Amino acid sequence: DAIPLQYCFGLVSQLVWCLVCRLCSSKINVLINDWLGAPVPQLRGLREGDPLSSLLFNLALEPLLRSLFVCHGLSGVTLSPVQVPREWKPSPAEVREDPGGINPSN
């Protein structure tokens, strides 16, 4: 939910400073029943739909994943890679049952 800036250890200090300046200098307005409130400083978090959110998520997740990969004391489920043949195509039944709405025939 919240990541302390100290977690960004290893990133170039200029990048961290640019992110801090951008994130801490924004202001938000609250809209309640068609009434727009005065600007309020946004001291933490990202605005909804902020284009930086996915990049910052990846930057925060990368060190965690790397530390998990090298930690030999962790045990869990080992997944083997799945090989999908290059010539594989979904059957008509699989295309009709597409729950995600990504049917290429539409």
Helices and strands as residue ranges (DSSP letters): G 5-8, H 13-24, E 27-28, E 31-32, E 35-36, E 40-41, H 53-70, H 92-96
